[in-house]
Amino acid sequence: MPVIAWILQSRTACAAFAIAAVLGGFFVWHKVDKSSAVRRAVVEYVADAELTAARVQLEELKRRKVVTERANRRFLSLIDQANAEAEAAAQELEHYVSTVGDGCTLQPDLFERLRNQ
């Protein structure tokens, strides 16, 4: 007890005790803050990595969309071309059918045209 009474009665000892308490508080705060700063840095690093990965995925999806749209346009043009060819073939067939007589005999000019194809 005499030591505590001496510290509380002496201004120098009280000042040294207060400085030691403040420095001890700063040391504890520094250690606690250091671990929280590390946690914060890890969280920011992970968030940055996830953001980068999401951006890369977005760019890949955009590239795939462009490729898909280009292929879709190509297929649609091929479908239109096939439909036009089918229509032309149907008209040619209709023309051939119309040249066949009721007795199912071919007219001579149709027979020659078919032979030449």
Wavefront OBJ file of the C-alpha trace (Angstrom):
o trace
v 0.000 0.000 0.000
v 2.754 2.502 0.709
v 3.822 2.322 -2.966
v 0.330 3.161 -4.216
v 0.019 5.965 -1.654
v 3.421 7.343 -2.721
v 2.382 7.201 -6.449
v -0.862 9.003 -5.752
v 0.867 11.700 -3.618
v 3.771 12.439 -5.978
v 2.978 14.553 -9.027
v 5.891 13.137 -10.959
v 4.866 9.576 -10.190
v 1.240 10.356 -11.121
v 2.382 11.923 -14.399
v 4.663 8.936 -15.137
v 1.809 6.563 -14.262
v -0.580 8.487 -16.523
v 1.948 8.498 -19.375
v 2.545 4.765 -18.900
v -1.208 4.146 -18.903
v -1.675 6.200 -22.078
v 1.245 4.460 -23.803
v -0.091 1.079 -22.694
v -3.478 2.017 -24.080
v -1.899 3.056 -27.369
v 0.038 -0.217 -27.492
v -3.136 -2.270 -26.927
v -5.059 -0.151 -29.435
v -2.239 -0.595 -31.960
v -2.297 -4.389 -31.567
v -6.092 -4.541 -31.839
v -6.156 -2.075 -34.701
v -3.358 -3.935 -36.471
v -5.373 -7.168 -36.554
v -8.490 -5.304 -37.669
v -6.425 -3.555 -40.361
v -5.189 -6.946 -41.564
v -8.768 -8.262 -41.625
v -9.884 -5.157 -43.514
v -7.038 -5.545 -46.020
v -7.898 -9.212 -46.578
v -11.565 -8.363 -47.101
v -10.641 -5.622 -49.576
v -8.220 -7.944 -51.391
v -10.870 -10.657 -51.684
v -13.476 -8.138 -52.836
v -11.046 -6.795 -55.447
v -10.304 -10.325 -56.680
v -14.023 -11.135 -56.881
v -14.680 -7.883 -58.746
v -11.905 -8.657 -61.226
v -13.291 -12.156 -61.754
v -16.790 -10.754 -62.297
v -15.460 -8.261 -64.847
v -13.642 -11.027 -66.721
v -16.818 -13.123 -66.732
v -18.814 -10.154 -68.004
v -16.358 -9.582 -70.855
v -16.518 -13.288 -71.780
v -20.316 -13.202 -71.758
v -20.295 -10.119 -73.990
v -17.909 -11.854 -76.398
v -20.107 -14.956 -76.465
v -23.176 -12.808 -77.094
v -21.517 -11.199 -80.115
v -20.465 -14.596 -81.482
v -23.948 -16.019 -80.908
v -25.649 -13.067 -82.611
v -23.289 -13.363 -85.580
v -23.978 -17.106 -85.887
v -27.721 -16.488 -85.523
v -27.689 -13.958 -88.378
v -25.736 -16.429 -90.546
v -28.201 -19.243 -89.790
v -31.168 -16.990 -90.532
v -29.678 -16.046 -93.896
v -29.089 -19.742 -94.647
v -32.696 -20.503 -93.676
v -33.948 -17.724 -95.965
v -31.768 -19.061 -98.773
v -33.039 -22.621 -98.217
v -36.639 -21.392 -98.157
v -36.089 -19.512 -101.424
v -34.567 -22.622 -103.008
v -37.462 -24.749 -101.720
v -39.966 -22.269 -103.145
v -38.174 -22.291 -106.496
v -38.157 -26.096 -106.491
v -41.860 -26.159 -105.618
v -42.636 -23.756 -108.467
v -40.572 -25.839 -110.869
v -42.376 -28.967 -109.726
v -45.718 -27.235 -110.136
v -44.677 -26.229 -113.640
v -43.735 -29.840 -114.446
v -47.007 -31.126 -113.016
v -48.956 -28.614 -115.055
v -47.313 -29.837 -118.267
v -48.351 -33.451 -117.692
v -51.557 -34.238 -119.498
v -54.637 -35.897 -118.040
v -53.475 -39.238 -119.385
v -50.242 -38.944 -117.401
v -48.162 -38.613 -120.537
v -45.309 -36.153 -120.870
v -45.225 -33.621 -123.582
v -42.131 -34.067 -125.765
v -40.516 -30.738 -124.844
v -40.774 -31.523 -121.086
v -39.268 -34.936 -121.645
v -36.276 -33.347 -123.402
v -35.825 -30.705 -120.694
v -35.851 -33.360 -117.968
v -33.375 -35.479 -119.871
v -30.956 -32.544 -120.215
v -30.940 -31.793 -116.488
l 1 2 3 4 5 6 7 8 9 10 11 12 13 14 15 16 17 18 19 20 21 22 23 24 25 26 27 28 29 30 31 32 33 34 35 36 37 38 39 40 41 42 43 44 45 46 47 48 49 50 51 52 53 54 55 56 57 58 59 60 61 62 63 64 65 66 67 68 69 70 71 72 73 74 75 76 77 78 79 80 81 82 83 84 85 86 87 88 89 90 91 92 93 94 95 96 97 98 99 100 101 102 103 104 105 106 107 108 109 110 111 112 113 114 115 116 117
